[in-house]
């Protein structure tokens, strides 16, 4: 089934190392925060490493137009979420043989 020369122990060691590396990457991500702004810094949002919203800062002048304020909050959130997602991808260990 696996052919000659296949080393099941080596495969198990690789799997264990990958699992440990992934756990370490997840721990590191959990401690990070990602902050993005929109509207020339009128709105600022901060997400934790798991993508959960931690804080929103709104300058008073942004509150004059509620529709624009809503759009700015969404834009800042999306930007911070994209940063967090990219950091997560970059922090994950590479799996040999998958061409990543």
QUIJOKA-V535629 format. One record per residue. NEAR is the number of other C-alpha atoms within 8 Angstrom. Layout:
BEGIN
NEAR + NEAR
END
This chain:
BEGIN
2 + 4 + 5 + 4 + 4 + 6 + 6 + 6 + 6 + 7 + 8 + 8 + 8 + 8 + 8 + 8 + 8 + 10 + 8 + 8 + 10 + 10 + 8 + 8 + 12 + 9 + 8 + 8 + 12 + 9 + 8 + 8 + 9 + 12 + 9 + 11 + 12 + 12 + 7 + 6 + 7 + 12 + 17 + 14 + 16 + 14 + 17 + 14 + 13 + 8 + 9 + 7 + 10 + 8 + 7 + 10 + 7 + 9 + 8 + 6 + 6 + 12 + 9 + 6 + 7 + 8 + 6 + 8 + 11 + 8 + 8 + 12 + 13 + 8 + 9 + 14 + 13 + 8 + 10 + 14 + 11 + 8 + 9 + 15 + 9 + 8 + 9 + 12 + 7 + 6 + 8 + 9 + 8 + 5 + 7 + 5 + 4 + 5 + 4 + 4
END
